Amino acid sequence: MPDLYRSLLRPILFSGLNLDPEWLHQQTLQWLQWTDLEAPIALRQAILGQMQNIYGYADRRLSTQCFGCEFANPLGLSAGFDKDGQGAAVWPYFGFGFAELGTVTQHAQAGNPQPRLFRLVEDEAALNRMGFNNQGSQALADRLTQRSQQSDRPIQTMPIGINLGKSKITELEDAAGDYRESFRRLRELGQYFVINVSSPNTPGLRSLQSVEQLKPIFTALNEENVGRKPILVKIAPDLIDEDILAVVDLARACGLAGIIATNTTIRRDGLKTQVLARTGNPIADEAGGISGAPVRSRSTEVIRLIYRHTNGAFPIVGVGGIFNADDAWEKITAGASLLQVYTGWIYEGPAMVRQILSGLVDRLDAAGLDTLDQAVGLEFGSGRNRANEFTSTQTKSTFVDS
Ligand SMILES: Cc1cc2nc3c(=O)[nH]c(=O)nc-3n(C[C@H](O)[C@H](O)[C@H](O)COP(=O)(O)O)c2cc1C
């Protein structure tokens, strides 16, 4: 089947109509929300059923268990795409094995001034400085609670992660309380949680990656974690290796469930784009984090570093520059148990998930392996996913089965 997104839609959306990427993003989310909640039931079923036929891909060799949750496949939607959970119920129909909502903060906030999201097409990348624009953790809790009660609009079960950040108005020394309050509001509504201390777009946030500052945050969430939900930490690719390993050691010592590697980078070297057309400024002068192809190899390097350091015993969610099955396989064999995508999905379109999943099955066949778990860390010769130390008492999905 011809890929209409890449051949027709993307040229129109990316350049023909010269649309603002953020506007387009909002329209997409609103359309998804409308389809899920407002479209007549028969139409909704027809659209979602069609999406599932086109984008879905099921193969039991891809299913995995990680930090106590069951995943039908290892490919998830990364944080930042659906900050307020507007599409929380529709992501399985795009073929994803899980979705991470957020980042949400304790207080609703508008984020940075627009424009704040740019495509660097020559680099297959994006630059964003959104600044955690979100409706706040209470609004997300209300939306997810309400959605889970709407049994007339059934949805597929899949793990939902919730990514937590610090509100801009909260002082850095009060960060632990901010994360804690969001977690308290949402802890029953997600299958896993992420402490995001790696966005470059909240002043000072990345300084929370130091062990001294992280510890009170981990402790606060542990105290609040009555249901023993898996809690992960998401790190920046720009940390030096020694600091990454310090975070990993602390996270393990505090009983965290895993690590997400990585967020966007503040580096600008090696980019083809020198001037941001939209603003006319040199790219080096534009604030924000770069995602997509430029972050790919560093993110894989970080996965490798953590896998080697922990001897494969600490679950790693690999994210950064995944566009195809080769990129995905590279991160899995470097040690990632799960994967996430954002920028690649924008560039390649919704058919990407299925292409990656079927490509992974082809690679399993070629390697003579039975399950994807056996490919985790294969580079190191182990090929056995031992990243299942964490067992949760709560593995039920947010939404009821359809
Ligand atoms: C527009 C945009 C917004 C993002 N917002 C968030 C966010 O709110 N929280 C977060 O943890 N990561 C956020 N990210 C980072 C992604 O989740 C991901 O870690 C990063 O983009 C690397 O993956 P990719 O190359 O597949 O995009 C954002 C990325 C983009 C492009």
The ligand as an ORCA input file, in Angstrom:
! r2SCAN-3c Opt
* xyz 0 1
  C       7.826     19.113     20.797
  C       8.417     18.219     21.842
  C       7.956     18.291     23.138
  C       8.493     17.464     24.121
  N       8.002     17.529     25.389
  C       8.470     16.673     26.330
  C       7.914     16.675     27.635
  O       6.977     17.403     27.931
  N       8.443     15.812     28.548
  C       9.456     14.952     28.248
  O       9.893     14.183     29.102
  N       9.997     14.925     27.000
  C       9.526     15.757     26.053
  N      10.057     15.730     24.794
  C      11.188     14.806     24.518
  C      10.732     13.484     23.910
  O       9.871     12.791     24.767
  C      11.966     12.604     23.573
  O      12.610     12.265     24.781
  C      12.958     13.298     22.658
  O      12.298     14.100     21.704
  C      13.846     12.309     21.906
  O      13.055     11.431     21.132
  P      12.756     11.636     19.557
  O      14.081     11.850     18.880
  O      12.062     10.378     19.121
  O      11.891     12.828     19.447
  C       9.539     16.549     23.785
  C       9.986     16.474     22.462
  C       9.451     17.289     21.494
  C       9.952     17.173     20.081
*
